[in-house]
Every structure is written in C-alpha cells, then in structure tokens.
Amino acid sequence: MTRPGSGPQGVYDQINGPGPQAPPPNSGLIQGAAAAPPPPPPPNYGELGSGQAKADFAAASANGGWEFDPAAMDAVIKQLQDCIERDFSRARAEANNLTGIDAMGAEVASDGYVAKANESGAAYQSFLNGAAAYTQAYMQTLVDIRTAYQNQDQAALDAIRSIGKAL
C-alpha cells in the first residue's frame, strides 16, 4: 500500500495540482516581507584613530614613573608618516588596477566575473582610505600631544626663569 502523495501519482498530483500557497500576510516570510533596513553609515576612521591615539597615550602615561620622551615620540611619528607616504601611497596606486578590469569576452561569465572583481577592488580602495584616515589621525594626534608637552615644558621653564629674575 502506498501513501497518499507518493510514487508516480504523487508526482502527477504535485505537477497538476494547485500551486503553492502564499504565506500569510505579515508572517515575515518572503512574500510581503519588509525590506531589510539600510546598512549603517561607515565609521569615521579619523575619529577612531584620534581616539585610539589618546587612549594609548593615556594608558602609557598612567604610570606614576612615566616621563615624556620627545625623541621616542618623534620616532613613532616618523614611522607613521613613512607608512602614510610610502606604504599607503603604493597600495592605493596598486588598488587602482583592481577597479579597471575589463572582460576578456562579451559573455555572461566574463561580465559577471569582471563586475565582482571591480566591486572587490572598490571595497579594497574603501578599506585603504579608511586605514589611511585612521593612521593619519593617529599620527596627527601624537603630533598634537608632543606639541602640547613641548609647549607645557617651555612654559614651566619660562616660569622658573621668571622666579629666578624676581629674586
């Protein structure tokens, strides 16, 4: 004995029977489902880089025996500046090649491959821009901190000198 809906008769019934029923309204299934919410805006990499530099500096200087070392700070700033000028510039130049890919032929496979490859290149360029903005902001924050320390030290020296003149 066969079950209803199985075997050749079951296949015949599926093909010739009524079509699939639509899901109930507002069930969250495909038909009538709400559109996906728009993606959030990209992060502000400049703010992230600046905030991270401040947090790193605060963590480093939290120790009571810590002293500001302008030479060490200059070395870090120089490394970041070299990275921005050399590494990011080279990567951006190479990334330009990843968005200008042309199809080898005028058929679906080549066109689809090229579209995805160019999208991937654009995503890589977007990543590089964010990473460069982050690094630039991090470096600029370190420059600002260094300048503030140097100005503060100069103000302290000036205050000491003025005390010596008054005596």
MARROKOL-853030 format. One line per field, with one value per atom (N, C-alpha, C, O): residue in one letter; atom name; x, y, z. Coordinates in nm, 2 decimals, decimal comma, always signed. Layout:
residu = c(a; ...)
atome = c(CA; ...)
xx = c(X; ...)
yy = c(Y; ...)
zz = c(Z; ...)
This chain:
residu = c(m; m; m; m; t; t; t; t; r; r; r; r; p; p; p; p; g; g; g; g; s; s; s; s; g; g; g; g; p; p; p; p; q; q; q; q; g; g; g; g; v; v; v; v; y; y; y; y; d; d; d; d; q; q; q; q; i; i; i; i; n; n; n; n; g; g; g; g; p; p; p; p; g; g; g; g; p; p; p; p; q; q; q; q; a; a; a; a; p; p; p; p; p; p; p; p; p; p; p; p; n; n; n; n; s; s; s; s; g; g; g; g; l; l; l; l; i; i; i; i; q; q; q; q; g; g; g; g; a; a; a; a; a; a; a; a; a; a; a; a; a; a; a; a; p; p; p; p; p; p; p; p; p; p; p; p; p; p; p; p; p; p; p; p; p; p; p; p; p; p; p; p; n; n; n; n; y; y; y; y; g; g; g; g; e; e; e; e; l; l; l; l; g; g; g; g; s; s; s; s; g; g; g; g; q; q; q; q; a; a; a; a; k; k; k; k; a; a; a; a; d; d; d; d; f; f; f; f; a; a; a; a; a; a; a; a; a; a; a; a; s; s; s; s; a; a; a; a; n; n; n; n; g; g; g; g; g; g; g; g; w; w; w; w; e; e; e; e; f; f; f; f; d; d; d; d; p; p; p; p; a; a; a; a; a; a; a; a; m; m; m; m; d; d; d; d; a; a; a; a; v; v; v; v; i; i; i; i; k; k; k; k; q; q; q; q; l; l; l; l; q; q; q; q; d; d; d; d; c; c; c; c; i; i; i; i; e; e; e; e; r; r; r; r; d; d; d; d; f; f; f; f; s; s; s; s; r; r; r; r; a; a; a; a; r; r; r; r; a; a; a; a; e; e; e; e; a; a; a; a; n; n; n; n; n; n; n; n; l; l; l; l; t; t; t; t; g; g; g; g; i; i; i; i; d; d; d; d; a; a; a; a; m; m; m; m; g; g; g; g; a; a; a; a; e; e; e; e; v; v; v; v; a; a; a; a; s; s; s; s; d; d; d; d; g; g; g; g; y; y; y; y; v; v; v; v; a; a; a; a; k; k; k; k; a; a; a; a; n; n; n; n; e; e; e; e; s; s; s; s; g; g; g; g; a; a; a; a; a; a; a; a; y; y; y; y; q; q; q; q; s; s; s; s; f; f; f; f; l; l; l; l; n; n; n; n; g; g; g; g; a; a; a; a; a; a; a; a; a; a; a; a; y; y; y; y; t; t; t; t; q; q; q; q; a; a; a; a; y; y; y; y; m; m; m; m; q; q; q; q; t; t; t; t; l; l; l; l; v; v; v; v; d; d; d; d; i; i; i; i; r; r; r; r; t; t; t; t; a; a; a; a; y; y; y; y; q; q; q; q; n; n; n; n; q; q; q; q; d; d; d; d; q; q; q; q; a; a; a; a; a; a; a; a; l; l; l; l; d; d; d; d; a; a; a; a; i; i; i; i; r; r; r; r; s; s; s; s; i; i; i; i; g; g; g; g; k; k; k; k; a; a; a; a; l; l; l; l)
atome = c(N; CA; C; O; N; CA; C; O; N; CA; C; O; N; CA; C; O; N; CA; C; O; N; CA; C; O; N; CA; C; O; N; CA; C; O; N; CA; C; O; N; CA; C; O; N; CA; C; O; N; CA; C; O; N; CA; C; O; N; CA; C; O; N; CA; C; O; N; CA; C; O; N; CA; C; O; N; CA; C; O; N; CA; C; O; N; CA; C; O; N; CA; C; O; N; CA; C; O; N; CA; C; O; N; CA; C; O; N; CA; C; O; N; CA; C; O; N; CA; C; O; N; CA; C; O; N; CA; C; O; N; CA; C; O; N; CA; C; O; N; CA; C; O; N; CA; C; O; N; CA; C; O; N; CA; C; O; N; CA; C; O; N; CA; C; O; N; CA; C; O; N; CA; C; O; N; CA; C; O; N; CA; C; O; N; CA; C; O; N; CA; C; O; N; CA; C; O; N; CA; C; O; N; CA; C; O; N; CA; C; O; N; CA; C; O; N; CA; C; O; N; CA; C; O; N; CA; C; O; N; CA; C; O; N; CA; C; O; N; CA; C; O; N; CA; C; O; N; CA; C; O; N; CA; C; O; N; CA; C; O; N; CA; C; O; N; CA; C; O; N; CA; C; O; N; CA; C; O; N; CA; C; O; N; CA; C; O; N; CA; C; O; N; CA; C; O; N; CA; C; O; N; CA; C; O; N; CA; C; O; N; CA; C; O; N; CA; C; O; N; CA; C; O; N; CA; C; O; N; CA; C; O; N; CA; C; O; N; CA; C; O; N; CA; C; O; N; CA; C; O; N; CA; C; O; N; CA; C; O; N; CA; C; O; N; CA; C; O; N; CA; C; O; N; CA; C; O; N; CA; C; O; N; CA; C; O; N; CA; C; O; N; CA; C; O; N; CA; C; O; N; CA; C; O; N; CA; C; O; N; CA; C; O; N; CA; C; O; N; CA; C; O; N; CA; C; O; N; CA; C; O; N; CA; C; O; N; CA; C; O; N; CA; C; O; N; CA; C; O; N; CA; C; O; N; CA; C; O; N; CA; C; O; N; CA; C; O; N; CA; C; O; N; CA; C; O; N; CA; C; O; N; CA; C; O; N; CA; C; O; N; CA; C; O; N; CA; C; O; N; CA; C; O; N; CA; C; O; N; CA; C; O; N; CA; C; O; N; CA; C; O; N; CA; C; O; N; CA; C; O; N; CA; C; O; N; CA; C; O; N; CA; C; O; N; CA; C; O; N; CA; C; O; N; CA; C; O; N; CA; C; O; N; CA; C; O; N; CA; C; O; N; CA; C; O; N; CA; C; O; N; CA; C; O; N; CA; C; O; N; CA; C; O; N; CA; C; O; N; CA; C; O; N; CA; C; O; N; CA; C; O; N; CA; C; O; N; CA; C; O; N; CA; C; O; N; CA; C; O; N; CA; C; O; N; CA; C; O; N; CA; C; O; N; CA; C; O; N; CA; C; O; N; CA; C; O; N; CA; C; O; N; CA; C; O; N; CA; C; O; N; CA; C; O; N; CA; C; O; N; CA; C; O; N; CA; C; O; N; CA; C; O; N; CA; C; O; N; CA; C; O; N; CA; C; O; N; CA; C; O; N; CA; C; O; N; CA; C; O; N; CA; C; O; N; CA; C; O; N; CA; C; O; N; CA; C; O; N; CA; C; O; N; CA; C; O; N; CA; C; O)
xx = c(+0,08; +0,00; +0,09; +0,18; +0,06; +0,14; +0,07; -0,05; +0,15; +0,10; +0,04; +0,09; -0,06; -0,11; +0,00; +0,07; +0,02; +0,11; +0,25; +0,35; +0,26; +0,39; +0,38; +0,27; +0,50; +0,50; +0,46; +0,46; +0,44; +0,41; +0,28; +0,27; +0,18; +0,06; +0,09; +0,03; +0,17; +0,21; +0,28; +0,25; +0,37; +0,44; +0,34; +0,34; +0,25; +0,14; +0,05; +0,02; +0,02; -0,06; +0,01; -0,05; +0,14; +0,22; +0,22; +0,22; +0,24; +0,26; +0,12; +0,12; +0,02; -0,11; -0,20; -0,31; -0,16; -0,24; -0,23; -0,16; -0,29; -0,28; -0,14; -0,07; -0,10; +0,03; +0,05; -0,04; +0,17; +0,20; +0,12; +0,10; +0,08; +0,00; +0,09; +0,21; +0,05; +0,13; +0,13; +0,03; +0,24; +0,24; +0,14; +0,10; +0,10; +0,00; +0,06; +0,18; -0,02; +0,04; +0,11; +0,07; +0,21; +0,29; +0,35; +0,37; +0,37; +0,43; +0,58; +0,65; +0,64; +0,78; +0,85; +0,97; +0,77; +0,83; +0,85; +0,80; +0,90; +0,95; +0,84; +0,86; +0,72; +0,62; +0,56; +0,51; +0,57; +0,52; +0,61; +0,57; +0,73; +0,82; +0,87; +0,88; +0,90; +0,95; +1,10; +1,17; +1,13; +1,27; +1,37; +1,34; +1,49; +1,60; +1,63; +1,62; +1,66; +1,70; +1,83; +1,91; +1,84; +1,96; +2,09; +2,08; +2,20; +2,32; +2,36; +2,33; +2,43; +2,47; +2,57; +2,64; +2,59; +2,70; +2,83; +2,85; +2,93; +3,06; +3,12; +3,08; +3,21; +3,26; +3,35; +3,40; +3,37; +3,46; +3,59; +3,63; +3,68; +3,81; +3,90; +3,99; +3,88; +3,96; +3,94; +4,03; +3,81; +3,78; +3,83; +3,87; +3,82; +3,86; +4,01; +4,06; +4,09; +4,23; +4,28; +4,37; +4,21; +4,25; +4,21; +4,29; +4,10; +4,06; +4,15; +4,18; +4,19; +4,28; +4,42; +4,48; +4,47; +4,60; +4,59; +4,68; +4,48; +4,46; +4,45; +4,51; +4,38; +4,36; +4,50; +4,53; +4,57; +4,71; +4,80; +4,87; +4,79; +4,88; +4,84; +4,92; +4,71; +4,66; +4,70; +4,74; +4,70; +4,74; +4,89; +4,93; +4,96; +5,11; +5,15; +5,25; +5,08; +5,12; +5,06; +5,08; +4,97; +4,90; +5,00; +4,97; +5,11; +5,21; +5,28; +5,32; +5,29; +5,34; +5,49; +5,53; +5,57; +5,71; +5,73; +5,85; +5,63; +5,64; +5,69; +5,65; +5,78; +5,83; +5,81; +5,83; +5,78; +5,76; +5,90; +5,99; +5,91; +6,03; +6,01; +5,96; +6,05; +6,02; +6,09; +6,03; +6,21; +6,28; +6,20; +6,19; +6,15; +6,07; +5,94; +5,90; +5,88; +5,76; +5,78; +5,71; +5,89; +5,93; +5,96; +5,92; +6,02; +6,04; +5,91; +5,90; +5,81; +5,68; +5,61; +5,56; +5,62; +5,55; +5,62; +5,55; +5,75; +5,82; +5,78; +5,76; +5,77; +5,73; +5,59; +5,56; +5,50; +5,36; +5,36; +5,29; +5,44; +5,44; +5,50; +5,45; +5,60; +5,66; +5,56; +5,55; +5,48; +5,38; +5,27; +5,23; +5,23; +5,13; +5,19; +5,12; +5,30; +5,36; +5,41; +5,39; +5,46; +5,52; +5,42; +5,38; +5,38; +5,30; +5,16; +5,12; +5,09; +4,95; +4,95; +4,86; +5,05; +5,05; +5,07; +5,00; +5,16; +5,19; +5,06; +5,03; +5,00; +4,89; +4,77; +4,70; +4,75; +4,64; +4,67; +4,58; +4,79; +4,83; +4,80; +4,75; +4,84; +4,81; +4,66; +4,61; +4,59; +4,45; +4,37; +4,26; +4,42; +4,36; +4,35; +4,25; +4,44; +4,44; +4,33; +4,29; +4,28; +4,18; +4,04; +3,94; +4,02; +3,89; +3,87; +3,76; +3,97; +3,96; +3,97; +4,03; +3,93; +3,94; +3,84; +3,72; +3,88; +3,79; +3,77; +3,85; +3,65; +3,61; +3,69; +3,72; +3,73; +3,80; +3,71; +3,75; +3,58; +3,49; +3,35; +3,33; +3,27; +3,13; +3,04; +2,95; +3,05; +2,96; +2,93; +3,01; +2,83; +2,78; +2,89; +2,90; +2,97; +3,07; +3,17; +3,21; +3,23; +3,33; +3,27; +3,34; +3,16; +3,09; +3,07; +3,09; +3,02; +2,99; +3,12; +3,12; +3,22; +3,35; +3,41; +3,45; +3,40; +3,46; +3,38; +3,44; +3,25; +3,17; +3,21; +3,23; +3,22; +3,26; +3,40; +3,43; +3,49; +3,63; +3,65; +3,72; +3,58; +3,58; +3,51; +3,56; +3,41; +3,35; +3,44; +3,45; +3,51; +3,61; +3,73; +3,77; +3,77; +3,87; +3,82; +3,90; +3,70; +3,64; +3,63; +3,66; +3,60; +3,59; +3,73; +3,75; +3,83; +3,97; +4,01; +4,08; +3,98; +4,01; +3,94; +4,00; +3,82; +3,75; +3,82; +3,83; +3,86; +3,94; +4,07; +4,10; +4,14; +4,27; +4,24; +4,32; +4,14; +4,11; +4,08; +4,12; +4,00; +3,97; +4,10; +4,12; +4,18; +4,30; +4,40; +4,46; +4,41; +4,49; +4,44; +4,52; +4,31; +4,25; +4,27; +4,30; +4,26; +4,28; +4,43; +4,45; +4,52; +4,66; +4,70; +4,78; +4,65; +4,67; +4,62; +4,70; +4,51; +4,45; +4,53; +4,55; +4,57; +4,65; +4,78; +4,82; +4,85; +4,97; +4,96; +5,04; +4,85; +4,83; +4,80; +4,84; +4,73; +4,70; +4,83; +4,85; +4,92; +5,05; +5,13; +5,20; +5,13; +5,19; +5,14; +5,21; +5,00; +4,94; +4,98; +5,01; +4,99; +5,03; +5,17; +5,21; +5,26; +5,40; +5,41; +5,49; +5,34; +5,35; +5,30; +5,35; +5,19; +5,14; +5,24; +5,26; +5,30; +5,41; +5,52; +5,57; +5,57; +5,68; +5,64; +5,72; +5,52; +5,48; +5,46; +5,50; +5,41; +5,40; +5,53; +5,55; +5,63; +5,77; +5,83; +5,90; +5,81; +5,86; +5,80; +5,87; +5,67; +5,60; +5,66; +5,67; +5,68; +5,74; +5,88; +5,92; +5,96; +6,10; +6,09; +6,16; +6,00; +5,98; +5,93; +5,98; +5,85; +5,80; +5,92; +5,93; +6,00; +6,12; +6,22; +6,27; +6,24; +6,33; +6,27; +6,35; +6,15; +6,09; +6,10; +6,11; +6,09; +6,11; +6,25; +6,28; +6,35; +6,49; +6,52; +6,60; +6,46; +6,48; +6,42; +6,47; +6,31; +6,24; +6,33; +6,31; +6,41; +6,49; +6,61; +6,69)
yy = c(-0,12; +0,00; +0,12; +0,13; +0,22; +0,34; +0,45; +0,46; +0,55; +0,66; +0,76; +0,77; +0,84; +0,94; +1,05; +1,08; +1,09; +1,19; +1,13; +1,21; +1,00; +0,94; +0,86; +0,83; +0,83; +0,75; +0,83; +0,96; +0,77; +0,84; +0,93; +1,04; +0,88; +0,95; +1,08; +1,19; +1,07; +1,19; +1,30; +1,42; +1,25; +1,35; +1,41; +1,53; +1,33; +1,38; +1,48; +1,59; +1,46; +1,55; +1,68; +1,79; +1,67; +1,79; +1,88; +2,00; +1,82; +1,89; +1,95; +2,07; +1,88; +1,92; +1,98; +2,03; +1,98; +2,03; +2,18; +2,25; +2,24; +2,39; +2,43; +2,35; +2,55; +2,59; +2,61; +2,60; +2,64; +2,67; +2,78; +2,88; +2,77; +2,88; +2,99; +2,97; +3,11; +3,23; +3,23; +3,19; +3,27; +3,28; +3,38; +3,47; +3,36; +3,46; +3,60; +3,61; +3,70; +3,84; +3,87; +3,81; +3,95; +3,99; +3,87; +3,88; +3,76; +3,64; +3,65; +3,57; +3,75; +3,76; +3,67; +3,68; +3,60; +3,52; +3,60; +3,72; +3,55; +3,63; +3,72; +3,84; +3,66; +3,74; +3,84; +3,80; +3,97; +4,08; +4,11; +4,19; +4,05; +4,08; +4,22; +4,27; +4,28; +4,42; +4,42; +4,32; +4,52; +4,53; +4,54; +4,59; +4,49; +4,50; +4,64; +4,73; +4,67; +4,81; +4,85; +4,77; +4,98; +5,02; +5,00; +5,00; +4,97; +4,95; +5,08; +5,19; +5,06; +5,18; +5,26; +5,20; +5,38; +5,46; +5,41; +5,35; +5,42; +5,37; +5,45; +5,57; +5,39; +5,46; +5,58; +5,58; +5,68; +5,79; +5,74; +5,75; +5,70; +5,65; +5,75; +5,72; +5,88; +5,98; +5,99; +6,00; +5,99; +6,00; +5,87; +5,88; +5,76; +5,64; +5,64; +5,60; +5,69; +5,69; +5,79; +5,76; +5,91; +6,01; +5,96; +5,97; +5,90; +5,84; +5,73; +5,72; +5,65; +5,54; +5,59; +5,54; +5,69; +5,75; +5,81; +5,80; +5,88; +5,94; +5,83; +5,84; +5,72; +5,61; +5,55; +5,52; +5,52; +5,46; +5,55; +5,50; +5,68; +5,77; +5,78; +5,78; +5,78; +5,79; +5,66; +5,67; +5,54; +5,42; +5,42; +5,37; +5,47; +5,47; +5,57; +5,54; +5,68; +5,78; +5,77; +5,85; +5,66; +5,65; +5,60; +5,62; +5,54; +5,50; +5,62; +5,72; +5,63; +5,74; +5,77; +5,89; +5,67; +5,69; +5,73; +5,73; +5,75; +5,78; +5,92; +6,01; +5,93; +6,06; +6,07; +5,97; +6,19; +6,22; +6,21; +6,27; +6,14; +6,12; +6,17; +6,10; +6,30; +6,36; +6,28; +6,27; +6,23; +6,15; +6,02; +5,99; +5,95; +5,83; +5,87; +5,79; +5,97; +6,02; +6,06; +6,02; +6,13; +6,16; +6,04; +6,04; +5,93; +5,81; +5,75; +5,70; +5,74; +5,68; +5,76; +5,71; +5,90; +5,98; +5,97; +5,96; +5,95; +5,94; +5,80; +5,80; +5,70; +5,57; +5,58; +5,52; +5,64; +5,66; +5,74; +5,71; +5,85; +5,93; +5,86; +5,87; +5,78; +5,70; +5,60; +5,58; +5,54; +5,44; +5,51; +5,45; +5,63; +5,70; +5,74; +5,72; +5,79; +5,84; +5,73; +5,74; +5,63; +5,52; +5,40; +5,37; +5,34; +5,22; +5,24; +5,17; +5,34; +5,36; +5,42; +5,38; +5,50; +5,55; +5,44; +5,44; +5,35; +5,24; +5,15; +5,11; +5,12; +5,03; +5,10; +5,03; +5,23; +5,29; +5,29; +5,27; +5,31; +5,30; +5,17; +5,15; +5,06; +4,93; +4,89; +4,82; +4,95; +4,92; +4,98; +4,93; +5,09; +5,14; +5,04; +5,04; +4,95; +4,84; +4,74; +4,67; +4,74; +4,64; +4,69; +4,61; +4,81; +4,86; +4,89; +4,93; +4,87; +4,89; +4,77; +4,77; +4,65; +4,53; +4,52; +4,55; +4,48; +4,47; +4,32; +4,23; +4,29; +4,15; +4,10; +4,17; +3,97; +3,91; +3,89; +3,89; +3,87; +3,85; +3,90; +3,94; +3,91; +3,97; +3,85; +3,83; +3,79; +3,68; +3,69; +3,75; +3,61; +3,63; +3,60; +3,67; +3,49; +3,46; +3,57; +3,61; +3,62; +3,72; +3,85; +3,91; +3,89; +4,01; +4,00; +4,09; +3,88; +3,86; +3,86; +3,92; +3,80; +3,79; +3,93; +3,97; +4,01; +4,14; +4,24; +4,32; +4,22; +4,31; +4,28; +4,37; +4,15; +4,12; +4,16; +4,21; +4,14; +4,18; +4,33; +4,37; +4,41; +4,55; +4,60; +4,69; +4,53; +4,56; +4,53; +4,61; +4,42; +4,38; +4,49; +4,53; +4,53; +4,64; +4,77; +4,83; +4,80; +4,92; +4,91; +5,00; +4,79; +4,76; +4,77; +4,83; +4,72; +4,73; +4,88; +4,92; +4,96; +5,10; +5,17; +5,25; +5,13; +5,19; +5,16; +5,24; +5,03; +4,99; +5,07; +5,12; +5,09; +5,16; +5,31; +5,36; +5,37; +5,50; +5,52; +5,61; +5,42; +5,42; +5,40; +5,47; +5,30; +5,28; +5,40; +5,43; +5,46; +5,58; +5,69; +5,76; +5,71; +5,82; +5,79; +5,88; +5,67; +5,63; +5,65; +5,72; +5,61; +5,63; +5,78; +5,82; +5,85; +6,00; +6,07; +6,15; +6,03; +6,09; +6,05; +6,13; +5,93; +5,88; +5,95; +6,00; +5,97; +6,04; +6,19; +6,24; +6,25; +6,39; +6,41; +6,52; +6,32; +6,33; +6,32; +6,39; +6,23; +6,22; +6,35; +6,40; +6,41; +6,54; +6,65; +6,72; +6,65; +6,75; +6,72; +6,82; +6,60; +6,57; +6,61; +6,67; +6,58; +6,62; +6,77; +6,82; +6,84; +6,99; +7,04; +7,13; +6,98; +7,03; +7,01; +7,09; +6,89; +6,87; +6,96; +7,02; +6,99; +7,08; +7,22; +7,29; +7,26; +7,40; +7,41; +7,51; +7,30; +7,30; +7,30; +7,37; +7,23; +7,23; +7,37; +7,41; +7,43; +7,56; +7,66; +7,75; +7,65; +7,74; +7,72; +7,81; +7,59; +7,56; +7,62; +7,68; +7,61; +7,67; +7,82; +7,89; +7,88; +8,03; +8,07; +8,17; +7,99; +8,03; +8,02; +8,10; +7,92; +7,90; +8,02; +8,07; +8,06; +8,17; +8,30; +8,38; +8,32; +8,44; +8,45; +8,56; +8,33; +8,33; +8,37; +8,44; +8,32; +8,35; +8,49; +8,55; +8,56; +8,70; +8,79; +8,89; +8,74; +8,82; +8,82; +8,91; +8,72; +8,71; +8,79; +8,80)
zz = c(+0,00; +0,00; +0,00; +0,08; -0,08; -0,09; -0,02; +0,00; +0,03; +0,10; +0,00; -0,12; +0,04; -0,05; -0,08; +0,02; -0,20; -0,24; -0,27; -0,29; -0,27; -0,30; -0,43; -0,48; -0,49; -0,61; -0,73; -0,72; -0,84; -0,96; -0,95; -1,01; -0,88; -0,86; -0,78; -0,81; -0,68; -0,60; -0,69; -0,67; -0,77; -0,86; -0,96; -0,98; -1,01; -1,10; -1,03; -1,08; -0,90; -0,83; -0,80; -0,80; -0,77; -0,74; -0,87; -0,86; -0,98; -1,11; -1,15; -1,19; -1,14; -1,19; -1,08; -1,12; -0,96; -0,85; -0,84; -0,92; -0,74; -0,72; -0,68; -0,63; -0,72; -0,69; -0,54; -0,46; -0,50; -0,36; -0,31; -0,38; -0,19; -0,13; -0,08; -0,03; -0,09; -0,04; +0,11; +0,17; +0,17; +0,31; +0,37; +0,29; +0,49; +0,54; +0,55; +0,56; +0,53; +0,54; +0,67; +0,77; +0,66; +0,78; +0,86; +0,98; +0,79; +0,86; +0,86; +0,93; +0,79; +0,79; +0,68; +0,67; +0,61; +0,50; +0,38; +0,38; +0,28; +0,16; +0,10; +0,09; +0,07; +0,01; +0,11; +0,21; +0,08; +0,16; +0,28; +0,36; +0,29; +0,40; +0,38; +0,27; +0,49; +0,49; +0,44; +0,45; +0,37; +0,32; +0,43; +0,54; +0,41; +0,51; +0,54; +0,45; +0,66; +0,69; +0,62; +0,59; +0,59; +0,52; +0,61; +0,73; +0,55; +0,63; +0,70; +0,66; +0,82; +0,89; +0,81; +0,73; +0,84; +0,77; +0,81; +0,92; +0,73; +0,77; +0,89; +0,91; +0,96; +1,08; +1,03; +0,92; +1,12; +1,10; +1,14; +1,26; +1,05; +1,08; +1,14; +1,22; +1,10; +1,16; +1,31; +1,39; +1,35; +1,49; +1,57; +1,68; +1,50; +1,57; +1,59; +1,70; +1,49; +1,50; +1,61; +1,69; +1,61; +1,71; +1,85; +1,95; +1,87; +2,00; +2,04; +2,16; +1,95; +1,99; +2,03; +2,13; +1,96; +2,00; +2,14; +2,22; +2,17; +2,30; +2,41; +2,52; +2,38; +2,47; +2,50; +2,61; +2,39; +2,40; +2,49; +2,57; +2,46; +2,53; +2,68; +2,77; +2,71; +2,84; +2,92; +3,03; +2,85; +2,92; +2,95; +3,05; +2,85; +2,87; +2,98; +3,05; +2,99; +3,08; +3,22; +3,31; +3,24; +3,37; +3,48; +3,59; +3,44; +3,54; +3,60; +3,53; +3,73; +3,80; +3,77; +3,78; +3,73; +3,70; +3,55; +3,51; +3,48; +3,33; +3,31; +3,38; +3,21; +3,17; +3,02; +2,94; +2,97; +2,83; +2,76; +2,81; +2,65; +2,58; +2,44; +2,35; +2,41; +2,27; +2,16; +2,05; +2,19; +2,08; +2,05; +1,93; +2,15; +2,12; +2,05; +1,96; +2,09; +2,02; +1,88; +1,79; +1,85; +1,72; +1,63; +1,51; +1,69; +1,61; +1,57; +1,46; +1,66; +1,63; +1,52; +1,43; +1,54; +1,44; +1,30; +1,20; +1,30; +1,17; +1,11; +0,98; +1,18; +1,13; +1,07; +0,96; +1,14; +1,09; +0,96; +0,87; +0,96; +0,84; +0,72; +0,61; +0,75; +0,64; +0,58; +0,46; +0,68; +0,64; +0,55; +0,45; +0,59; +0,51; +0,37; +0,27; +0,37; +0,25; +0,15; +0,03; +0,21; +0,12; +0,10; -0,01; +0,21; +0,21; +0,15; +0,06; +0,21; +0,17; +0,03; -0,05; -0,01; -0,14; -0,25; -0,35; -0,22; -0,31; -0,32; -0,43; -0,20; -0,20; -0,28; -0,35; -0,26; -0,34; -0,49; -0,57; -0,53; -0,67; -0,73; -0,84; -0,65; -0,70; -0,70; -0,78; -0,60; -0,59; -0,71; -0,74; -0,77; -0,89; -1,00; -1,08; -1,01; -1,11; -1,08; -1,17; -0,96; -0,93; -0,96; -0,94; -1,00; -1,04; -1,18; -1,23; -1,26; -1,41; -1,49; -1,60; -1,44; -1,50; -1,62; -1,59; -1,73; -1,85; -1,88; -1,85; -1,93; -1,96; -2,08; -2,17; -2,07; -2,18; -2,30; -2,42; -2,27; -2,38; -2,34; -2,23; -2,44; -2,41; -2,39; -2,47; -2,28; -2,24; -2,09; -2,02; -2,05; -1,91; -1,81; -1,71; -1,82; -1,72; -1,71; -1,60; -1,82; -1,81; -1,75; -1,67; -1,80; -1,75; -1,60; -1,52; -1,55; -1,41; -1,33; -1,22; -1,38; -1,31; -1,30; -1,19; -1,40; -1,40; -1,31; -1,24; -1,31; -1,22; -1,07; -0,99; -1,04; -0,90; -0,87; -0,76; -0,96; -0,94; -0,92; -0,83; -1,00; -0,98; -0,85; -0,79; -0,81; -0,68; -0,57; -0,47; -0,58; -0,48; -0,48; -0,37; -0,59; -0,59; -0,53; -0,46; -0,55; -0,49; -0,34; -0,27; -0,29; -0,15; -0,09; +0,02; -0,16; -0,11; -0,11; -0,01; -0,21; -0,20; -0,08; -0,02; -0,06; +0,06; +0,19; +0,28; +0,20; +0,32; +0,33; +0,44; +0,22; +0,23; +0,27; +0,35; +0,21; +0,25; +0,40; +0,47; +0,45; +0,60; +0,68; +0,78; +0,64; +0,71; +0,71; +0,81; +0,60; +0,58; +0,67; +0,73; +0,67; +0,75; +0,90; +0,98; +0,94; +1,08; +1,12; +1,22; +1,03; +1,06; +1,06; +1,15; +0,97; +0,96; +1,09; +1,15; +1,13; +1,26; +1,38; +1,47; +1,38; +1,49; +1,50; +1,61; +1,39; +1,38; +1,42; +1,50; +1,37; +1,40; +1,55; +1,60; +1,61; +1,75; +1,83; +1,93; +1,79; +1,85; +1,83; +1,93; +1,72; +1,69; +1,79; +1,85; +1,80; +1,89; +2,04; +2,11; +2,08; +2,21; +2,24; +2,34; +2,14; +2,15; +2,16; +2,25; +2,08; +2,08; +2,21; +2,27; +2,26; +2,39; +2,50; +2,59; +2,50; +2,61; +2,59; +2,69; +2,47; +2,45; +2,49; +2,55; +2,46; +2,50; +2,65; +2,71; +2,71; +2,86; +2,92; +3,02; +2,87; +2,92; +2,91; +3,00; +2,80; +2,77; +2,87; +2,92; +2,90; +2,99; +3,13; +3,21; +3,17; +3,30; +3,31; +3,41; +3,21; +3,21; +3,22; +3,29; +3,14; +3,15; +3,29; +3,34; +3,35; +3,49; +3,59; +3,68; +3,57; +3,66; +3,64; +3,74; +3,52; +3,49; +3,54; +3,59; +3,54; +3,59; +3,74; +3,80; +3,81; +3,95; +3,99; +4,08; +3,91; +3,94; +3,92; +3,99; +3,82; +3,80; +3,91; +3,94; +3,97; +4,08; +4,20; +4,29; +4,22; +4,35; +4,34; +4,43)
